[in-house]
Amino acid sequence: MAPHGSGTAKAPGDGRLTAAQVFRALNEIRPANTILVEESPSNLADLHAAWPITKPDTFYTFASGILGWNLPAAVGITLAERDSGRNRPVITIIGDGSFQYSIQSLWTAAQLRLPILIVVPKNDEYCILKSFAVLEETPGVPGLDIPGFDVVSIAKGYGCDAARLDDLEAIKKAAVAAWSKSKPTVLEIPISAQVPPLI
């Protein structure tokens, strides 16, 4: 189940970018035939508002809450694009919570030298699970905050290029460069935490 909020970003009170700002910036620079793979459920409304899907076979996401599916799926899609000769650019947007479920996919992408762009909007929590806690009136669920997770160090350890960026122009520049490399690029982008309503 994904949130169906307004898709509009509130001004962050913590000085971080909003998910909507990041998604708009990425949509501005992506080639028209870019394939988007998404697993950032707490930011889904903002993603669809900033990046409308207008072409078939350019958007993939998980079904029925199967967390961790999208990172290995994005690797497989990128490999298929290369092997078929279509070579459409692939970007996967995966939250820092979902990112940890199949993180070993980074090794596969690096070993296969895939030019995939992996964007991790990092809000330091399992935000979608906090949304469920609100819906189910179960406050204070433990284990939903995940501070101190260093996406950049882990990605580099698996053989990827990686950077932590908090400036929209730098994000755009790094994203454009990613698709011309012969290895994956992982961008960790700190974003403002916003718990969306599920209904």
C-alpha positions as CSV (number, residue, x, y, z in Angstrom):
1,M,0.0,0.0,0.0
2,A,1.4,3.4,-1.0
3,P,0.5,6.8,0.3
4,H,-1.8,8.9,-1.8
5,G,-1.1,12.4,-0.5
6,S,-1.3,15.6,-2.3
7,G,2.1,15.3,-4.0
8,T,3.1,18.7,-2.8
9,A,6.1,19.4,-0.7
10,K,6.0,21.3,2.6
11,A,8.8,23.6,3.3
12,P,11.3,21.6,5.3
13,G,12.0,22.8,8.8
14,D,15.3,21.0,9.1
15,G,17.2,22.7,6.2
16,R,17.1,19.6,4.1
17,L,15.7,19.3,0.6
18,T,12.2,17.9,0.1
19,A,11.7,14.7,-1.8
20,A,9.6,16.7,-4.3
21,Q,12.5,19.1,-5.0
22,V,14.9,16.2,-5.7
23,F,12.4,14.4,-8.0
24,R,11.7,17.6,-10.0
25,A,15.4,18.2,-10.4
26,L,16.0,14.7,-11.7
27,N,13.0,14.9,-14.0
28,E,14.5,18.0,-15.5
29,I,17.7,16.4,-16.7
30,R,16.7,12.9,-17.5
31,P,16.6,11.7,-21.1
32,A,13.1,11.2,-22.5
33,N,13.4,7.4,-22.7
34,T,14.7,7.0,-19.1
35,I,13.4,4.0,-17.2
36,L,12.4,4.8,-13.6
37,V,12.4,2.1,-11.0
38,E,10.8,3.2,-7.7
39,E,10.8,2.0,-4.1
40,S,10.5,5.0,-1.9
41,P,6.9,4.5,-0.7
42,S,6.7,7.4,1.7
43,N,7.5,9.7,-1.2
44,L,5.4,8.2,-3.9
45,A,2.9,11.0,-4.2
46,D,5.7,13.5,-4.6
47,L,7.4,11.3,-7.2
48,H,4.3,10.9,-9.4
49,A,3.6,14.7,-9.2
50,A,7.1,15.6,-10.2
51,W,7.7,12.8,-12.7
52,P,4.5,11.8,-14.5
53,I,4.7,8.5,-16.4
54,T,3.8,9.2,-20.0
55,K,5.4,6.3,-21.9
56,P,4.9,2.6,-21.7
57,D,7.7,0.4,-20.4
58,T,9.4,3.3,-18.5
59,F,8.2,2.7,-15.0
60,Y,8.6,-0.2,-12.6
61,T,7.7,-0.7,-9.0
62,F,7.1,-3.4,-6.5
63,A,3.6,-4.9,-5.8
64,S,2.0,-5.9,-2.5
65,G,4.7,-4.3,-0.3
66,I,7.5,-6.7,-1.3
67,L,10.3,-4.5,0.1
68,G,13.7,-4.9,-1.5
69,W,12.5,-6.0,-4.9
70,N,13.3,-2.8,-6.8
71,L,17.1,-2.6,-6.4
72,P,17.8,-6.1,-7.9
73,A,15.0,-5.5,-10.5
74,A,16.8,-2.3,-11.5
75,V,20.0,-4.1,-12.0
76,G,18.3,-6.7,-14.1
77,I,16.5,-4.1,-16.2
78,T,19.8,-2.2,-16.8
79,L,21.5,-5.5,-17.8
80,A,18.6,-6.2,-20.2
81,E,18.9,-2.8,-21.7
82,R,22.6,-3.3,-22.4
83,D,22.2,-6.8,-23.7
84,S,19.3,-5.9,-26.0
85,G,21.2,-2.9,-27.4
86,R,18.5,-0.5,-26.4
87,N,20.7,1.1,-23.8
88,R,18.0,3.3,-22.2
89,P,19.2,5.0,-19.1
90,V,17.9,3.5,-15.8
91,I,17.4,5.4,-12.6
92,T,16.2,3.7,-9.4
93,I,14.9,5.8,-6.6
94,I,15.0,3.8,-3.4
95,G,14.5,5.0,0.2
96,D,17.2,4.4,2.8
97,G,14.9,1.8,4.5
98,S,14.1,-0.2,1.4
99,F,17.7,0.1,0.2
100,Q,18.9,-2.2,3.0
101,Y,16.7,-5.2,2.0
102,S,18.7,-6.2,-1.1
103,I,21.9,-4.1,-0.8
104,Q,24.0,-6.9,-2.2
105,S,22.6,-6.0,-5.6
106,L,25.2,-3.2,-5.6
107,W,27.9,-5.8,-5.9
108,T,26.3,-7.4,-8.9
109,A,25.8,-4.0,-10.6
110,A,29.4,-3.1,-10.0
111,Q,30.7,-6.5,-11.2
112,L,28.7,-6.2,-14.4
113,R,29.9,-2.6,-14.9
114,L,26.3,-1.3,-15.3
115,P,25.8,2.5,-15.7
116,I,22.8,2.6,-13.4
117,L,21.9,5.6,-11.3
118,I,20.7,4.8,-7.8
119,V,19.3,7.7,-5.9
120,V,18.7,7.2,-2.1
121,P,16.5,9.9,-0.6
122,K,17.7,9.5,3.0
123,N,15.3,10.6,5.8
124,D,16.9,8.4,8.5
125,E,13.7,6.4,9.2
126,Y,11.3,3.8,7.9
127,C,8.9,6.6,7.2
128,I,6.2,4.4,5.5
129,L,6.0,2.2,8.5
130,K,5.5,5.3,10.6
131,S,2.5,6.1,8.3
132,F,1.1,2.6,9.0
133,A,1.6,3.2,12.8
134,V,-0.5,6.4,12.5
135,L,-3.2,4.6,10.5
136,E,-3.3,1.7,13.0
137,E,-3.1,4.0,16.0
138,T,0.0,2.3,17.3
139,P,2.4,5.1,18.3
140,G,5.9,4.5,19.5
141,V,6.7,1.5,17.4
142,P,10.4,0.7,18.0
143,G,13.1,0.3,15.4
144,L,11.7,2.8,12.8
145,D,14.5,5.3,13.2
146,I,17.7,4.4,11.3
147,P,20.3,7.2,11.9
148,G,24.0,6.8,11.2
149,F,23.6,4.7,8.0
150,D,26.4,5.7,5.7
151,V,25.1,4.9,2.2
152,V,28.2,6.4,0.5
153,S,30.7,4.2,2.3
154,I,28.7,1.1,1.8
155,A,28.2,1.8,-1.9
156,K,31.9,2.4,-2.4
157,G,32.7,-0.8,-0.5
158,Y,30.7,-2.7,-3.1
159,G,32.6,-1.0,-6.0
160,C,30.2,1.8,-7.0
161,D,30.9,5.5,-7.4
162,A,29.0,7.3,-4.6
163,A,28.5,10.8,-3.2
164,R,26.4,12.5,-0.6
165,L,24.8,15.6,-2.1
166,D,22.4,18.2,-0.8
167,D,22.5,20.8,-3.6
168,L,20.1,20.5,-6.5
169,E,22.6,21.6,-9.2
170,A,25.2,19.2,-7.9
171,I,22.6,16.4,-7.9
172,K,21.7,17.2,-11.6
173,K,25.3,17.2,-12.6
174,A,26.1,13.9,-10.9
175,A,23.0,12.3,-12.4
176,V,23.9,13.3,-15.9
177,A,27.4,12.0,-15.5
178,A,26.2,8.7,-14.1
179,W,24.8,7.3,-17.3
180,S,28.1,7.7,-19.2
181,K,30.1,5.6,-16.6
182,S,30.9,1.9,-16.8
183,K,29.9,1.4,-13.1
184,P,26.9,2.2,-10.9
185,T,26.5,5.6,-9.3
186,V,24.9,5.9,-5.9
187,L,23.7,9.3,-4.7
188,E,22.8,9.7,-1.1
189,I,20.5,12.8,-0.7
190,P,19.4,13.8,2.8
191,I,15.8,14.8,2.6
192,S,13.3,16.2,5.1
193,A,11.2,13.5,6.8
194,Q,7.5,13.8,6.2
195,V,5.2,11.1,7.3
196,P,2.4,10.9,4.7
197,P,-1.2,9.9,5.3
198,L,-2.1,6.5,3.9
199,I,-5.7,7.3,3.4
